[in-house]
Amino acid sequence: MKPVRITLLVLIASLLFPAGCVSTGHHGQSTTSSRSVRNEAGIRRLPYELPKSAAHLSLSLTLRASEGSFVYTLVDPHGTVVWQGRVSAGQSCNETRPFTPVPGKWLLTLEMENATGSYDIAWKSE
């Protein structure tokens, strides 16, 4: 491949895959974080697959917005919204919640509305 094509592919990949750490998980722990979000808009979908053998499930959210806002929605495998909220400029959220361990795909949606700040997300199941 020509050097220009490689550079172009790297640039496109960096735009498609936002900065931050992602450790998608199944049974156990899974974390996602971004220490520095600057004026970002868009939606991040963060799935978690919970196996039938899990007896416990919890989700920890830490969101800090210095500008804009973060809107979060957690949907269980049945499609039911079980947790949602908004963190606007000057606000923060640092909360851990337990949930009934329904096996299947859980989906946390994080919508950023011109957000500047940070977020940390940690799933835990046993």
Accessible surface in RSA format (square Angstrom, percent):
REM  Atomic radii and reference values for relative SASA: ProtOr
REM  Chains: A
REM  Algorithm: Lee & Richards
REM  Probe-radius: 1.40
REM  Slices: 20
REM RES _ NUM      All-atoms   Total-Side   Main-Chain    Non-polar    All polar
REM                ABS   REL    ABS   REL    ABS   REL    ABS   REL    ABS   REL
RES MET A   1   159.21  82.4  82.40  54.5  76.81 182.9  89.49  76.1  69.72  92.4
RES LYS A   2   141.83  69.2 139.04  85.3   2.79   6.6  85.08  76.6  56.75  60.4
RES PRO A   3   105.33  76.8 102.02  93.0   3.31  12.0 104.76  86.5   0.57   3.5
RES VAL A   4   116.09  76.4 112.21 101.6   3.88   9.3 115.43 100.3   0.66   1.8
RES ARG A   5   144.42  60.6 143.68  73.2   0.74   1.8  31.35  42.8 113.07  68.5
RES ILE A   6    88.43  50.3  88.24  65.7   0.19   0.5  88.43  63.7   0.00   0.0
RES THR A   7    91.63  65.2  87.32  88.5   4.30  10.3  66.07  88.7  25.56  38.6
RES LEU A   8    93.74  52.2  91.06  65.1   2.68   6.7  93.46  65.6   0.29   0.8
RES LEU A   9    92.25  51.4  88.38  63.2   3.86   9.7  88.72  62.3   3.52   9.5
RES VAL A  10    96.84  63.7  93.47  84.6   3.37   8.1  96.19  83.6   0.65   1.8
RES LEU A  11    99.74  55.5  96.84  69.3   2.90   7.3  99.55  69.9   0.19   0.5
RES ILE A  12    75.74  43.1  75.60  56.3   0.15   0.3  75.74  54.5   0.00   0.0
RES ALA A  13    42.67  39.2  39.54  61.0   3.13   7.1  41.58  58.6   1.09   2.9
RES SER A  14    66.88  56.5  44.19  59.0  22.69  52.3  45.30  96.5  21.57  30.2
RES LEU A  15   136.70  76.1 108.42  77.6  28.28  71.1 110.48  77.6  26.22  70.6
RES LEU A  16   122.78  68.4 100.95  72.2  21.83  54.9 103.01  72.3  19.77  53.2
RES PHE A  17   147.71  73.9 138.93  86.1   8.78  22.9 138.93  84.2   8.78  25.1
RES PRO A  18    72.36  52.7  49.55  45.2  22.81  82.9  56.07  46.3  16.28 101.2
RES ALA A  19    85.28  78.4  64.59  99.7  20.69  47.1  75.24 106.0  10.04  26.6
RES GLY A  20    46.52  57.4   0.00   N/A  46.52  57.4  14.73  40.4  31.78  71.2
RES CYS A  21    88.09  66.6  83.47  93.1   4.61  10.8  20.17  51.1  67.92  73.2
RES VAL A  22    91.02  59.9  56.11  50.8  34.90  84.1  56.60  49.2  34.42  93.3
RES SER A  23    56.58  47.8  49.83  66.5   6.75  15.5  30.06  64.0  26.51  37.1
RES THR A  24    99.56  70.8  73.86  74.9  25.70  61.3  43.99  59.1  55.57  84.0
RES GLY A  25    13.13  16.2   0.00   N/A  13.13  16.2   9.39  25.8   3.74   8.4
RES HIS A  26   124.13  67.8 119.17  82.8   4.96  12.7  85.54  88.2  38.59  44.9
RES HIS A  27    91.82  50.2  66.16  46.0  25.66  65.6  46.26  47.7  45.56  53.0
RES GLY A  28    24.11  29.7   0.00   N/A  24.11  29.7  24.11  66.2   0.00   0.0
RES GLN A  29   123.42  69.0  97.30  71.1  26.12  62.2  25.24  53.7  98.18  74.5
RES SER A  30     3.79   3.2   2.64   3.5   1.15   2.6   1.15   2.4   2.64   3.7
RES THR A  31    67.32  47.9  66.42  67.3   0.91   2.2  42.98  57.7  24.34  36.8
RES THR A  32     7.84   5.6   7.04   7.1   0.80   1.9   1.89   2.5   5.95   9.0
RES SER A  33    24.04  20.3  23.22  31.0   0.81   1.9   7.03  15.0  17.01  23.8
RES SER A  34     7.03   5.9   4.79   6.4   2.24   5.2   2.06   4.4   4.97   7.0
RES ARG A  35   176.43  74.1 155.71  79.4  20.72  49.3  73.37 100.3 103.06  62.5
RES SER A  36    67.80  57.3  47.81  63.8  19.98  46.0  31.41  66.9  36.39  51.0
RES VAL A  37     1.05   0.7   0.00   0.0   1.05   2.5   0.00   0.0   1.05   2.8
RES ARG A  38   175.27  73.6 161.27  82.2  14.00  33.3  60.64  82.9 114.63  69.5
RES ASN A  39   106.92  73.7  89.88  86.9  17.04  41.0  24.03  57.8  82.89  80.1
RES GLU A  40    52.56  30.2  49.57  37.5   2.99   7.1  22.26  43.0  30.31  24.7
RES ALA A  41    74.45  68.5  42.26  65.2  32.19  73.2  42.37  59.7  32.08  85.0
RES GLY A  42    34.93  43.1   0.00   N/A  34.93  43.1  31.96  87.7   2.98   6.7
RES ILE A  43    83.84  47.7  54.26  40.4  29.58  71.3  54.26  39.1  29.58  80.3
RES ARG A  44    26.15  11.0  22.15  11.3   4.00   9.5  21.37  29.2   4.79   2.9
RES ARG A  45   147.91  62.1 126.61  64.5  21.30  50.7  40.64  55.5 107.27  65.0
RES LEU A  46    16.91   9.4  15.94  11.4   0.97   2.5  16.91  11.9   0.00   0.0
RES PRO A  47    52.37  38.2  46.90  42.8   5.46  19.9  47.12  38.9   5.25  32.6
RES TYR A  48     0.89   0.4   0.00   0.0   0.89   2.3   0.89   0.7   0.00   0.0
RES GLU A  49    73.96  42.5  71.08  53.8   2.88   6.8  29.16  56.4  44.80  36.6
RES LEU A  50     1.80   1.0   0.09   0.1   1.71   4.3   0.09   0.1   1.71   4.6
RES PRO A  51    41.95  30.6  32.12  29.3   9.83  35.7  41.30  34.1   0.66   4.1
RES LYS A  52   182.33  89.0 157.74  96.8  24.59  58.5 101.23  91.1  81.11  86.4
RES SER A  53    91.38  77.2  56.61  75.6  34.77  80.1  57.81 123.1  33.58  47.0
RES ALA A  54     9.71   8.9   0.00   0.0   9.71  22.1   0.01   0.0   9.71  25.7
RES ALA A  55    64.60  59.4  46.87  72.3  17.73  40.3  53.19  74.9  11.41  30.2
RES HIS A  56   114.67  62.7 112.47  78.2   2.19   5.6  68.73  70.8  45.94  53.5
RES LEU A  57     3.81   2.1   0.03   0.0   3.78   9.5   0.90   0.6   2.91   7.8
RES SER A  58    26.42  22.3  26.10  34.8   0.32   0.7  15.07  32.1  11.35  15.9
RES LEU A  59     0.07   0.0   0.00   0.0   0.07   0.2   0.07   0.1   0.00   0.0
RES SER A  60    34.56  29.2  33.90  45.2   0.66   1.5  18.76  39.9  15.80  22.1
RES LEU A  61     0.23   0.1   0.00   0.0   0.23   0.6   0.00   0.0   0.23   0.6
RES THR A  62    21.38  15.2  21.23  21.5   0.14   0.3   5.95   8.0  15.43  23.3
RES LEU A  63     0.00   0.0   0.00   0.0   0.00   0.0   0.00   0.0   0.00   0.0
RES ARG A  64   105.64  44.4 105.64  53.9   0.00   0.0  49.51  67.7  56.13  34.0
RES ALA A  65     4.26   3.9   0.00   0.0   4.26   9.7   0.81   1.1   3.45   9.1
RES SER A  66    73.13  61.8  50.98  68.0  22.15  51.0  48.41 103.1  24.72  34.6
RES GLU A  67   105.79  60.7 104.74  79.2   1.05   2.5  28.38  54.9  77.41  63.2
RES GLY A  68    28.85  35.6   0.00   N/A  28.85  35.6  18.39  50.5  10.46  23.4
RES SER A  69     7.59   6.4   7.59  10.1   0.01   0.0   4.65   9.9   2.94   4.1
RES PHE A  70     0.00   0.0   0.00   0.0   0.00   0.0   0.00   0.0   0.00   0.0
RES VAL A  71    33.56  22.1  32.44  29.4   1.12   2.7  32.44  28.2   1.12   3.0
RES TYR A  72    15.97   7.5  15.97   9.1   0.00   0.0   0.07   0.1  15.91  19.6
RES THR A  73    32.25  22.9  32.25  32.7   0.00   0.0  16.35  22.0  15.89  24.0
RES LEU A  74     0.03   0.0   0.03   0.0   0.00   0.0   0.03   0.0   0.00   0.0
RES VAL A  75    35.10  23.1  34.74  31.5   0.35   0.9  34.74  30.2   0.35   1.0
RES ASP A  76    14.72  10.3  12.09  12.0   2.63   6.2   0.04   0.1  14.67  14.6
RES PRO A  77    44.75  32.6  10.21   9.3  34.53 125.5  14.34  11.8  30.41 189.0
RES HIS A  78   141.75  77.5 105.57  73.4  36.18  92.6  77.35  79.7  64.41  74.9
RES GLY A  79    52.99  65.3   0.00   N/A  52.99  65.3  26.88  73.8  26.11  58.5
RES THR A  80    73.75  52.5  68.17  69.1   5.58  13.3  50.32  67.6  23.43  35.4
RES VAL A  81    73.86  48.6  51.34  46.5  22.52  54.3  51.34  44.6  22.52  61.1
RES VAL A  82    52.24  34.4  25.86  23.4  26.37  63.6  33.62  29.2  18.61  50.5
RES TRP A  83     9.74   3.9   4.17   2.0   5.56  13.1   7.74   4.1   1.99   3.2
RES GLN A  84   118.08  66.0  97.61  71.3  20.46  48.7  24.24  51.6  93.84  71.2
RES GLY A  85    23.60  29.1   0.00   N/A  23.60  29.1  22.46  61.6   1.14   2.6
RES ARG A  86   130.84  54.9 105.84  54.0  25.00  59.5  41.16  56.3  89.67  54.3
RES VAL A  87     4.98   3.3   4.77   4.3   0.21   0.5   4.98   4.3   0.00   0.0
RES SER A  88    37.15  31.4  37.15  49.6   0.00   0.0  25.67  54.7  11.49  16.1
RES ALA A  89    57.52  52.9  37.43  57.8  20.09  45.7  37.81  53.2  19.70  52.2
RES GLY A  90    74.02  91.3   0.00   N/A  74.02  91.3  38.98 107.0  35.04  78.5
RES GLN A  91    97.03  54.3  89.29  65.3   7.74  18.4  30.88  65.7  66.15  50.2
RES SER A  92    82.06  69.3  52.44  70.0  29.62  68.2  16.22  34.5  65.84  92.2
RES CYS A  93    18.44  14.0  11.21  12.5   7.24  17.0  12.82  32.5   5.62   6.1
RES ASN A  94   127.79  88.1  93.54  90.4  34.25  82.5  21.49  51.7 106.29 102.7
RES GLU A  95    64.75  37.2  59.45  45.0   5.31  12.6  26.51  51.3  38.24  31.2
RES THR A  96    81.98  58.3  58.79  59.6  23.19  55.3  39.76  53.4  42.22  63.8
RES ARG A  97    86.37  36.3  86.37  44.0   0.00   0.0  19.55  26.7  66.82  40.5
RES PRO A  98   111.02  80.9  97.11  88.5  13.91  50.6  97.29  80.3  13.73  85.3
RES PHE A  99    28.22  14.1  14.99   9.3  13.23  34.4  22.62  13.7   5.60  16.0
RES THR A 100   106.53  75.8  93.86  95.1  12.67  30.2  61.43  82.5  45.09  68.2
RES PRO A 101    39.17  28.5  28.83  26.3  10.34  37.6  28.83  23.8  10.34  64.2
RES VAL A 102    27.91  18.4  25.99  23.5   1.91   4.6  27.91  24.2   0.00   0.0
RES PRO A 103    58.22  42.4  46.64  42.5  11.59  42.1  46.96  38.8  11.26  70.0
RES GLY A 104    18.77  23.1   0.00   N/A  18.77  23.1  18.17  49.9   0.60   1.3
RES LYS A 105   121.16  59.1 111.16  68.2  10.00  23.8  54.86  49.4  66.30  70.6
RES TRP A 106     3.25   1.3   3.25   1.6   0.00   0.0   3.25   1.7   0.00   0.0
RES LEU A 107    47.22  26.3  47.19  33.8   0.03   0.1  47.19  33.1   0.03   0.1
RES LEU A 108     0.00   0.0   0.00   0.0   0.00   0.0   0.00   0.0   0.00   0.0
RES THR A 109    29.04  20.7  28.55  28.9   0.49   1.2  20.21  27.1   8.83  13.3
RES LEU A 110     0.00   0.0   0.00   0.0   0.00   0.0   0.00   0.0   0.00   0.0
RES GLU A 111    62.59  35.9  62.59  47.4   0.00   0.0   4.43   8.6  58.16  47.5
RES MET A 112     6.06   3.1   3.73   2.5   2.34   5.6   3.73   3.2   2.34   3.1
RES GLU A 113    60.79  34.9  53.78  40.7   7.01  16.7  31.45  60.8  29.33  23.9
RES ASN A 114    91.91  63.4  89.12  86.1   2.79   6.7  15.30  36.8  76.61  74.0
RES ALA A 115     0.00   0.0   0.00   0.0   0.00   0.0   0.00   0.0   0.00   0.0
RES THR A 116    24.22  17.2  24.22  24.6   0.00   0.0  20.31  27.3   3.91   5.9
RES GLY A 117    16.86  20.8   0.00   N/A  16.86  20.8  14.11  38.7   2.75   6.2
RES SER A 118    12.64  10.7  12.64  16.9   0.00   0.0   6.66  14.2   5.98   8.4
RES TYR A 119     3.43   1.6   3.13   1.8   0.30   0.8   0.00   0.0   3.43   4.2
RES ASP A 120    31.34  22.0  30.05  29.9   1.29   3.0  23.20  54.6   8.15   8.1
RES ILE A 121     2.52   1.4   0.25   0.2   2.26   5.5   0.70   0.5   1.82   4.9
RES ALA A 122    31.58  29.0  29.92  46.2   1.67   3.8  29.92  42.1   1.67   4.4
RES TRP A 123     3.63   1.5   3.47   1.7   0.16   0.4   0.81   0.4   2.82   4.6
RES LYS A 124    94.78  46.2  93.52  57.4   1.26   3.0  41.95  37.8  52.82  56.3
RES SER A 125     6.00   5.1   0.00   0.0   6.00  13.8   0.71   1.5   5.28   7.4
RES GLU A 126   101.93  58.5  86.12  65.2  15.82  37.7  47.41  91.7  54.52  44.5
END  Absolute sums over single chains surface
CHAIN  1 A     7583.8       6152.9       1430.9       4403.0       3180.8
END  Absolute sums over all chains
TOTAL          7583.8       6152.9       1430.9       4403.0       3180.8
